[in-house]
Amino acid sequence: MRVHTKTKSNRGAEYHCARCGQVILPTTKYHEWSFRYGGTYRQHEECGYPKPSQLTQSKLSEVYAAQESFSVEGMDEPDDIASEMNEVAEAARSVAEEYREAVSAMNMEGSGNESEERADALESYADEIENVAGDIEGETFEVEEAEEGVEKVEGAEPKDEQGRTREEWLQELRDNATEAVNALDL
């Protein structure tokens, strides 16, 4: 999909931004992309580059949208992080099922067609997300016990066996979750 960056002229039709819905005014820069069957879309440059979910009309747009809405920033409970991950996995499984139904409806099972391959890839992707979510779910931050004869430093943040603070530990969980969710390769 080609996305062109243009500047709106003073003449011509009135365009609306696909993201914010506002009119694209003359002399304003905007992104433009078209689908073979489905029209042309435009978006203010300030509204950002079009997201992958906007650049496809395939079933995958639902998975891309789930990825784009995935955010674990500020979450401070492992179970919340895992729950957010499982929502993306659920979207991937739902789309995989749609691909399988399409294959079944066309009586093309076993022919190695693209829909079947995408369904398999989405199932694998969902499995991986759920595996990482399962590892994160129920995790607890365990503070390392001070050795006998060693005094605790007043005001020092407790650390785990690996020397991480609770926030560092949580950030590692968030990073692992984000990496797993962003691993879709289709």
Secondary structure by P-SEA (a helix, b strand, c coil): cbbbbbbbccccbbbbbccccccccccccbbbbbcccbbbbbbbcccccccccccccccaaaaaaaaaaccccccccaaaaaaaaaaaaaaaaaaaaaaaaaaaaacccccccaaaaaaaaaaaaaaaaaaaaaaacccccccccccccccccccccccccccccaaaaaaaaaaaaaaaaacccc
